[in-house]
Amino acid sequence: MRRSSDFKLVVSEPVLAAPHMQSRCELFRALHVPGDPVVLPNAWDVASAKAVEAAGFPAVATTSMGVAAALGYADHEGGPPEEMLGAAARIGRGVDLPMTVDAEGGYGMQPAELVENLWNAGAAGCNVEDTDHANERLRDPNEHADWLHRVRDAATEREYPLVINARIDVFLAAFQTGSPEAQEDLLADALIRARAYRAAGADCLFPIALHTEPAIRAFVAQAGGPTNILAMDQAPSIAELARLGVSRISYGGLLHHATMQWFQESLRSLAGRAAKTG
């Protein structure tokens, strides 16, 4: 993957004028209400984003997994930043909704550079995660908090009320490796990260793959800010998450995965019918 030193600007022309950009940010921030969560289906191109808009959702999120797959790359910063953020800019131009961009780990950009590209893409918000994909490890929480603080400062300097969703990957790392650790055993690390990221200027905290009801309840009560939960099969229902005080529910790459599964099954059925007529 090309790092930020290989280019200057990924998205060179702003999608929205400043007043419109700022109003979308404030509208998006206001949707984060504990107990009345904003539900965000994640889109991967303009067509899927338009479907989200037509269904009546108040905002749209991008999925790095889906965008990368649509562009022919692997997730986890496998896609060139100019293509990933270029796709986000096309989505921003294609819908009249606040859009939050999955910016993965920041693509190696300096905070001011990332903020400028998000502004130009028309992003009302962004996800940034605390996994260092280049070294395949979780970042030190203090170092990541410092980076988030500089992202917030860069946004404030240009009067950009960007809604920062700080993804916390301790539960995801355990989930992906099949770790036997109970989610409650990982809470202490997750909460250290959550409080540091919130103090650094994050608007929402996203403990991705956190899914057991007791652990969600404890995280919401102790994290110190609005909580985003991934709508994985193991998680409580939307109504139950609302009762737990969650502020935001997103689908990540789940809808893209389900769509591609349906497409593959349809193709297999079509191929079978075609073979019978051949």
VEXVEXTOR-748020 format. One line per field, with one value per residue (C-alpha): chain; residue number from 0; residue in one letter; x, y, z. Coordinates in steps of 0.001 Angstrom, whole numbers. Layout:
BEGIN
kette A:... .
nr NUM:... .
rest a:... .
px X:... .
py Y:... .
pz Z:... .
//
This chain:
BEGIN
kette A:A:A:A:A:A:A:A:A:A:A:A:A:A:A:A:A:A:A:A:A:A:A:A:A:A:A:A:A:A:A:A:A:A:A:A:A:A:A:A:A:A:A:A:A:A:A:A:A:A:A:A:A:A:A:A:A:A:A:A:A:A:A:A:A:A:A:A:A:A:A:A:A:A:A:A:A:A:A:A:A:A:A:A:A:A:A:A:A:A:A:A:A:A:A:A:A:A:A:A:A:A:A:A:A:A:A:A:A:A:A:A:A:A:A:A:A:A:A:A:A:A:A:A:A:A:A:A:A:A:A:A:A:A:A:A:A:A:A:A:A:A:A:A:A:A:A:A:A:A:A:A:A:A:A:A:A:A:A:A:A:A:A:A:A:A:A:A:A:A:A:A:A:A:A:A:A:A:A:A:A:A:A:A:A:A:A:A:A:A:A:A:A:A:A:A:A:A:A:A:A:A:A:A:A:A:A:A:A:A:A:A:A:A:A:A:A:A:A:A:A:A:A:A:A:A:A:A:A:A:A:A:A:A:A:A:A:A:A:A:A:A:A:A:A:A:A:A:A:A:A:A:A:A:A:A:A:A:A:A:A:A:A:A:A:A:A:A:A:A:A:A:A:A:A:A:A:A .
nr 0:1:2:3:4:5:6:7:8:9:10:11:12:13:14:15:16:17:18:19:20:21:22:23:24:25:26:27:28:29:30:31:32:33:34:35:36:37:38:39:40:41:42:43:44:45:46:47:48:49:50:51:52:53:54:55:56:57:58:59:60:61:62:63:64:65:66:67:68:69:70:71:72:73:74:75:76:77:78:79:80:81:82:83:84:85:86:87:88:89:90:91:92:93:94:95:96:97:98:99:100:101:102:103:104:105:106:107:108:109:110:111:112:113:114:115:116:117:118:119:120:121:122:123:124:125:126:127:128:129:130:131:132:133:134:135:136:137:138:139:140:141:142:143:144:145:146:147:148:149:150:151:152:153:154:155:156:157:158:159:160:161:162:163:164:165:166:167:168:169:170:171:172:173:174:175:176:177:178:179:180:181:182:183:184:185:186:187:188:189:190:191:192:193:194:195:196:197:198:199:200:201:202:203:204:205:206:207:208:209:210:211:212:213:214:215:216:217:218:219:220:221:222:223:224:225:226:227:228:229:230:231:232:233:234:235:236:237:238:239:240:241:242:243:244:245:246:247:248:249:250:251:252:253:254:255:256:257:258:259:260:261:262:263:264:265:266:267:268:269:270:271:272:273:274:275:276:277 .
rest m:r:r:s:s:d:f:k:l:v:v:s:e:p:v:l:a:a:p:h:m:q:s:r:c:e:l:f:r:a:l:h:v:p:g:d:p:v:v:l:p:n:a:w:d:v:a:s:a:k:a:v:e:a:a:g:f:p:a:v:a:t:t:s:m:g:v:a:a:a:l:g:y:a:d:h:e:g:g:p:p:e:e:m:l:g:a:a:a:r:i:g:r:g:v:d:l:p:m:t:v:d:a:e:g:g:y:g:m:q:p:a:e:l:v:e:n:l:w:n:a:g:a:a:g:c:n:v:e:d:t:d:h:a:n:e:r:l:r:d:p:n:e:h:a:d:w:l:h:r:v:r:d:a:a:t:e:r:e:y:p:l:v:i:n:a:r:i:d:v:f:l:a:a:f:q:t:g:s:p:e:a:q:e:d:l:l:a:d:a:l:i:r:a:r:a:y:r:a:a:g:a:d:c:l:f:p:i:a:l:h:t:e:p:a:i:r:a:f:v:a:q:a:g:g:p:t:n:i:l:a:m:d:q:a:p:s:i:a:e:l:a:r:l:g:v:s:r:i:s:y:g:g:l:l:h:h:a:t:m:q:w:f:q:e:s:l:r:s:l:a:g:r:a:a:k:t:g .
px 0:1242:1666:870:4371:3625:897:-302:-4070:-6275:-9509:-8579:-11944:-14442:-17734:-19693:-19437:-18352:-21770:-23398:-20522:-20742:-24531:-24251:-21711:-23974:-26988:-25022:-23735:-27288:-28369:-26202:-28712:-28198:-31219:-32413:-29544:-28980:-28927:-26293:-26343:-22877:-22641:-19815:-20688:-23100:-25823:-25854:-25732:-28709:-30574:-29857:-31181:-34312:-35065:-35348:-32240:-31009:-27322:-25056:-21776:-19141:-17536:-13833:-14283:-17013:-15340:-12038:-13729:-15629:-12325:-10519:-8437:-8207:-9545:-7268:-5724:-5129:-6705:-4770:-5991:-6748:-9110:-10719:-11350:-12201:-15006:-16170:-16210:-18407:-20811:-20765:-21747:-24362:-26599:-28121:-27383:-24681:-21968:-19426:-16329:-14532:-10982:-9485:-6261:-5784:-3711:-464:-1531:-657:-3758:-4097:-3813:-6477:-8802:-8371:-9189:-12251:-13457:-12988:-14800:-17841:-17534:-19626:-17853:-15187:-14244:-10614:-9384:-6576:-5096:-1706:-2239:1325:2646:-462:-856:-2991:-1591:-505:-3589:-1674:15:-3285:-5011:-2328:-2940:-6713:-6128:-4182:-6979:-9458:-7169:-6743:-10514:-11148:-8560:-10526:-13901:-14854:-17060:-16082:-17793:-14983:-15957:-12982:-12923:-11508:-10259:-9495:-12684:-12253:-8694:-9878:-12883:-10781:-8210:-10815:-9491:-11316:-11200:-14623:-15631:-15814:-12101:-11238:-13283:-10495:-8258:-11194:-12235:-8689:-8702:-12242:-11532:-8249:-9861:-12825:-10498:-8605:-11751:-13590:-17359:-18324:-16617:-16847:-15806:-16202:-17223:-18375:-21610:-22529:-25227:-23398:-20219:-22130:-23979:-20709:-18991:-21848:-21918:-18167:-16740:-17609:-19197:-21728:-21284:-21465:-22200:-21767:-25000:-23374:-25546:-24319:-25293:-28610:-31411:-31746:-34465:-32333:-29294:-31447:-32471:-28787:-28182:-26340:-26190:-25263:-25658:-23721:-23361:-19769:-19192:-22122:-24584:-21961:-21159:-24844:-25400:-22474:-23671:-27095:-25445:-23273:-26240:-28252:-25376:-25115:-28841:-28601:-25624:-27541:-30525:-28251:-26489:-29833:-30725:-27292 .
py 0:3471:5608:9291:10369:9170:11723:15062:15232:12214:14139:17487:19263:19684:17875:20426:24144:24967:25947:22787:20650:22107:21688:18027:17432:18974:17047:13804:14496:15191:11701:10088:9775:7243:4942:6103:4957:6030:2930:3095:609:635:1242:429:2456:5124:2610:1018:4464:5601:2488:3476:6969:5648:3393:6481:6227:9616:9030:6667:5049:3498:111:-236:-3960:-3422:-455:-2302:-5413:-3364:-1794:-5142:-4892:-6533:-4858:-3490:-727:-2963:-346:2772:5781:7803:5082:4400:8076:8753:6194:7965:11287:9767:8549:12020:13568:10895:11243:14104:12577:13037:10507:8983:7452:4336:5719:2503:3374:6700:5362:6603:10217:13069:14305:17546:15649:13131:15938:17805:14691:13918:17502:17322:13965:15518:13413:14486:11866:9185:5882:5562:2338:1549:-1329:-764:-2780:-2366:-4144:-6267:-5118:-2885:602:1884:3676:6785:7148:6638:9133:11691:11085:11453:14691:16056:15000:16919:19962:19928:19761:22536:24741:24676:25022:21496:19805:16321:13514:11141:7541:5930:2201:41:-3293:-5358:-7438:-7860:-9134:-11772:-12681:-13156:-15363:-17470:-16378:-18082:-14899:-13729:-10296:-9106:-9968:-7561:-4673:-3110:-2639:-1437:1106:2487:3065:4465:7075:8110:8487:10373:12773:13243:14499:11430:11937:8259:5052:1885:-1336:-3426:-7079:-6346:-8335:-9805:-7930:-7644:-6363:-3861:-2578:-2127:-425:2030:2893:3416:4534:8212:8844:7643:3998:2399:-1352:-3562:-5388:-8819:-11921:-12511:-9005:-8075:-6755:-3083:-2663:-4364:-2250:852:-276:-713:2956:2489:5622:4155:804:43:-2925:-2645:-5122:-7354:-6080:-6239:-9829:-10796:-9152:-10995:-14281:-13739:-12842:-15966:-18196:-16585:-17194:-20845:-21272:-19525:-21653:-24807:-23775:-22832:-26223:-28054:-26216:-26618 .
pz 0:-802:2289:2683:1647:-1896:-2575:-1292:-1629:-2240:-2845:-4332:-4704:-1831:-2357:-278:491:4042:5520:4142:5382:8873:9078:8059:10815:13434:12153:12304:15814:17032:15922:18623:21459:24277:24340:20913:18703:15127:12909:10161:7272:5707:1953:-448:-3556:-4748:-5659:-2192:-547:-2615:-1445:2174:1454:-313:2666:4869:7040:8328:7529:5641:6623:4394:4971:4240:3638:1060:-627:-860:-2269:-4863:-5938:-6059:-2885:523:3663:6417:4338:1332:-942:-2040:-26:-3147:-4371:-991:-228:-3865:-3538:-372:-2230:-4958:-2277:-696:-4018:-4693:-1627:318:3719:6330:5519:7877:6298:7456:7355:8770:10634:8861:5934:7470:6968:9230:11085:9094:5830:6853:7977:4702:2697:4823:4390:638:507:2198:5372:8341:10402:10323:11898:12918:14474:16902:14907:13295:10128:8893:11995:12731:16319:18483:18881:22244:23627:24689:21313:19519:21813:20956:17244:17740:19641:16704:14335:16507:16630:12846:12373:14895:13215:9979:11776:10817:13475:12304:14249:15243:15991:17750:17054:19844:18533:21640:21319:17557:17977:20456:18304:15163:16902:18680:22067:24961:27026:28176:26961:30552:30928:28104:29476:31521:28459:26340:28957:29308:25562:25520:28196:26575:23151:24551:26380:23113:21369:20067:19888:19942:21087:18998:20781:17640:18228:21785:21860:25260:27149:30521:28872:26722:29780:31681:28751:28196:31899:32261:28905:29334:25947:23352:22350:18891:18693:15626:14724:14547:14911:18469:19624:21249:19045:18144:20781:23420:22526:22893:26376:27226:26391:23092:20898:17516:15749:12578:10254:9064:6262:7254:4627:1877:2905:2929:-461:-2011:-530:-2113:-5430:-5391:-4559:-7371:-9803:-8771:-9333:-12709:-13725:-12824:-14918:-17814:-17653:-17891:-21081:-22664 .
//
